[in-house]
Amino acid sequence: MLAWAGAFSAIKRLTDDGIAAPDIAIGRYLVAGPGFGVALWLSGGLPGLTRRELGRLVAAGLFVVAGYHLALNRGEADTSAGASAVIVAVAPGLTLLLSVGAGLEHFSRRRLAGLAAAFAGVLVVVLLGSGQSLGASSVSGPLLVVGAAGTFAAYNVLVKPLVSRHSPIAVTAAASLIGTLALLPLSSRATASDATGMGLGPWLLVLYLGVVCTLGGYIFWTVGLRRVDPSRAVSFIYGIPVAAVTIGALTLGEPVTAWLAAGGLLIVGGVALAQ
């Protein structure tokens, strides 16, 4: 939880240093890629994977790596790390909404009320919570972060049938490797020149994103789910926006506005009620 919460401030610092959104994602996953390859091999791979499952896995990789990280990184260039983390907290609610639409879960009035509160919280954060004057430039960043939350929700729905037949670690690793391959065409000569021109600080942040947040975060989370009930695990997810806002305030000097706090409470409380 703490590693993922810190990722928002690391991304914000890199974007403020002028590093492009695709380059942050490429560097992050090139660092994590070898580890995901080892994890896929140690977990036994994906024996018996059908053609339909392969298509689902490819789509999941595109959503969770290319879609999520490109949208999040670009969105954070125009919004704060804390606000981004609070907005992404709506992802479980979007996952529930997609699951209901796909017939994987049932709907209820309580879930409707919870989702309504969560989405109201998103509106509060997007329109008022960043502490910036309202305008097209101040809204575009948060809206991209909302899109990132949507891609992560789509990933969760796509992999749900896969993890019932295959190792969760193998599915996570394979989807991450597929998504990494999708990022490579976005690299350019500027990517190489930016990499060689980066100082020690940015490189440490990229290593933190790749090793701790991406490889370590996903693997340890998946392993932890084997020892902790899912309902208890979700409670840790609710702590991410709180920790991210705190880290952003301490390391980047970001303001914690009353609107941001109110929107965060609506999102976390609404998602908790819906779940």
C-alpha positions in Angstrom: 0.0 0.0 0.0 2.8 2.4 0.9 4.8 1.6 -2.2 1.8 2.2 -4.5 0.9 5.4 -2.6 4.5 6.7 -3.1 4.3 6.1 -6.8 2.0 9.1 -7.4 4.6 11.5 -6.0 7.4 9.8 -7.9 5.5 10.2 -11.2 4.6 13.8 -10.4 8.3 14.6 -9.7 9.4 13.0 -13.0 6.7 14.9 -15.0 7.7 18.1 -13.3 11.3 17.4 -14.4 10.1 17.4 -18.0 10.1 13.6 -18.6 7.4 12.6 -21.1 4.6 10.3 -19.9 5.5 7.4 -22.4 9.1 7.5 -21.3 8.2 7.2 -17.6 6.1 4.1 -18.4 8.7 2.6 -20.7 11.5 3.0 -18.1 9.3 1.7 -15.4 8.4 -1.5 -17.2 11.8 -2.1 -18.8 13.1 -2.2 -15.2 10.4 -4.5 -14.0 10.2 -6.7 -17.2 13.0 -9.2 -16.4 11.5 -9.8 -12.9 8.1 -10.5 -14.5 9.7 -12.9 -16.9 11.2 -14.8 -13.9 7.9 -14.7 -12.1 6.1 -16.2 -15.1 8.7 -19.0 -15.4 8.7 -19.8 -11.6 4.9 -19.8 -11.5 4.7 -22.5 -14.2 3.5 -20.3 -17.0 0.0 -20.6 -18.5 -0.4 -24.2 -19.6 -3.6 -24.9 -21.5 -4.2 -21.3 -22.4 -7.0 -21.2 -25.0 -7.1 -18.8 -28.0 -9.9 -16.9 -26.4 -8.0 -16.6 -23.1 -5.0 -15.3 -25.0 -7.1 -12.6 -26.5 -8.4 -11.6 -23.1 -4.9 -11.6 -21.7 -3.6 -9.4 -24.5 -6.4 -6.9 -23.9 -5.7 -7.0 -20.2 -2.1 -6.2 -20.7 -2.9 -3.3 -23.0 -5.3 -1.8 -20.5 -3.2 -2.3 -17.3 0.2 -1.2 -18.7 -0.2 1.0 -21.8 -3.7 2.4 -21.1 -3.4 2.9 -17.3 0.2 4.3 -17.2 0.0 6.6 -20.2 -3.2 8.1 -19.0 -2.0 8.4 -15.4 1.4 9.9 -16.2 0.0 12.4 -18.7 -2.8 13.3 -16.3 -0.4 13.9 -13.4 1.4 16.5 -15.5 -1.6 18.7 -15.0 -2.8 17.7 -11.5 -1.4 16.9 -8.1 -0.2 13.5 -6.9 -2.7 13.6 -4.1 -5.6 14.4 -6.3 -4.6 11.7 -8.7 -4.5 9.1 -6.0 -7.9 10.1 -4.7 -9.4 9.9 -8.2 -7.8 6.5 -8.9 -9.5 5.2 -5.7 -12.7 5.1 -7.7 -11.3 2.1 -9.7 -13.0 -0.6 -7.5 -16.3 1.2 -8.1 -15.8 1.2 -11.8 -14.8 -2.4 -11.6 -18.1 -3.2 -9.9 -20.0 -1.3 -12.5 -18.3 -3.1 -15.4 -18.8 -6.5 -13.6 -22.5 -5.8 -13.3 -22.7 -4.8 -16.9 -20.9 -8.0 -17.9 -23.2 -10.1 -15.8 -20.5 -11.2 -13.3 -22.1 -9.5 -10.3 -25.6 -8.5 -9.3 -26.8 -4.9 -8.7 -28.7 -3.5 -5.7 -29.9 -0.3 -4.3 -27.1 -0.2 -1.8 -24.5 -0.5 -4.5 -26.3 2.1 -6.5 -26.1 4.5 -3.6 -22.4 3.7 -3.0 -21.5 4.3 -6.6 -23.4 7.5 -6.8 -21.5 8.8 -3.7 -18.2 7.7 -5.2 -18.8 9.4 -8.6 -20.0 12.5 -6.8 -16.7 12.5 -5.0 -14.8 12.2 -8.3 -16.7 15.3 -9.5 -15.8 17.2 -6.4 -12.1 16.3 -6.8 -12.0 17.0 -10.5 -13.8 20.3 -10.3 -12.8 21.7 -6.9 -10.2 19.5 -5.2 -7.0 20.4 -7.0 -6.9 23.8 -5.5 -6.6 25.4 -9.0 -8.9 27.8 -10.7 -11.5 26.1 -12.7 -10.8 25.9 -16.4 -10.1 23.6 -19.3 -6.4 23.2 -18.5 -7.2 22.4 -14.8 -9.8 19.8 -15.7 -8.0 17.9 -18.5 -5.4 16.3 -16.2 -7.9 15.0 -13.6 -10.1 13.6 -16.4 -7.2 11.7 -17.8 -6.7 10.2 -14.4 -10.3 9.2 -14.4 -9.6 7.4 -17.7 -6.7 5.6 -16.0 -9.0 4.4 -13.3 -11.3 3.1 -16.0 -8.6 1.1 -17.7 -7.6 -0.5 -14.4 -11.2 -1.4 -13.8 -11.4 -3.0 -17.3 -8.2 -5.0 -16.5 -9.8 -6.4 -13.3 -12.8 -7.6 -15.2 -10.8 -9.1 -18.0 -8.5 -11.1 -15.7 -11.2 -12.4 -13.4 -12.0 -15.5 -15.4 -8.3 -16.1 -16.1 -7.2 -16.3 -12.4 -9.8 -18.9 -11.7 -8.0 -21.3 -14.2 -4.4 -20.1 -14.0 -1.9 -18.9 -11.4 -2.6 -15.2 -10.5 1.1 -14.5 -10.5 1.5 -16.0 -14.0 -1.5 -14.0 -15.3 -0.2 -10.7 -13.8 3.3 -11.3 -15.1 2.1 -12.3 -18.6 -0.2 -9.3 -18.9 2.6 -7.0 -17.7 5.1 -8.4 -20.3 2.5 -8.0 -23.1 1.8 -4.4 -22.0 5.6 -3.7 -22.0 5.9 -4.8 -25.6 3.0 -2.5 -26.5 4.9 0.4 -25.0 8.1 -0.1 -27.0 6.8 1.4 -30.3 6.3 4.7 -28.4 10.0 5.1 -27.7 12.0 7.4 -29.9 15.4 9.0 -30.2 14.3 11.5 -27.6 13.7 8.6 -25.2 17.3 7.5 -25.4 18.7 11.1 -25.1 16.4 11.8 -22.1 17.6 8.6 -20.5 21.3 9.4 -20.9 20.7 12.9 -19.7 18.8 12.0 -16.5 20.5 12.6 -13.2 20.8 10.2 -10.3 17.6 11.4 -8.6 15.3 10.7 -11.6 16.9 7.4 -12.2 16.3 6.4 -8.6 12.7 7.3 -9.0 12.4 5.2 -12.1 14.0 2.3 -10.3 11.6 2.8 -7.4 8.6 2.7 -9.8 9.9 -0.4 -11.6 11.3 -2.5 -8.8 9.2 -1.5 -5.7 5.9 -0.3 -7.1 5.5 -2.4 -10.2 7.3 -5.7 -9.8 7.3 -5.8 -6.0 3.8 -4.3 -5.5 1.9 -6.6 -7.9 3.8 -9.7 -6.8 3.5 -9.2 -3.1 -0.1 -8.1 -3.4 -1.0 -11.3 -5.3 0.9 -13.5 -2.8 -0.7 -11.6 0.1 -4.1 -12.4 -1.2 -3.3 -16.1 -0.5 -2.9 -15.3 3.2 -5.4 -12.5 3.8 -9.1 -12.6 3.1 -10.1 -10.4 0.1 -12.3 -8.2 2.4 -9.4 -7.4 4.6 -7.1 -6.8 1.6 -9.6 -4.2 0.3 -9.3 -2.3 3.5 -5.7 -1.6 2.7 -6.6 -0.3 -0.7 -8.7 2.4 1.0 -5.6 3.6 2.7 -3.7 4.4 -0.5 -5.3 7.8 -1.2 -4.7 8.9 2.4 -1.1 7.8 2.3 -0.6 9.3 -1.2 -2.0 12.7 -0.2 0.3 12.7 2.9 3.4 11.7 0.9 2.6 14.4 -1.7 2.2 17.0 1.0 5.5 16.1 2.7 7.7 15.5 -0.3 6.2 17.9 -2.9 4.6 20.5 -0.7 1.2 19.9 -2.3 -1.8 21.6 -0.6 -4.5 19.5 1.1 -7.7 21.4 0.4 -11.0 20.8 2.2 -12.6 20.0 -1.2 -9.9 17.3 -1.8 -10.6 15.8 1.6 -14.4 15.9 1.1 -14.1 14.3 -2.4 -11.8 11.6 -1.0 -14.3 10.8 1.8 -17.1 10.5 -0.7 -15.1 8.2 -3.0 -13.7 5.9 -0.4 -17.0 5.8 1.6 -19.0 5.2 -1.5 -16.8 2.4 -2.8 -16.8 0.8 0.6 -20.7 0.9 0.7 -21.0 -0.5 -2.8 -18.6 -3.3 -2.0 
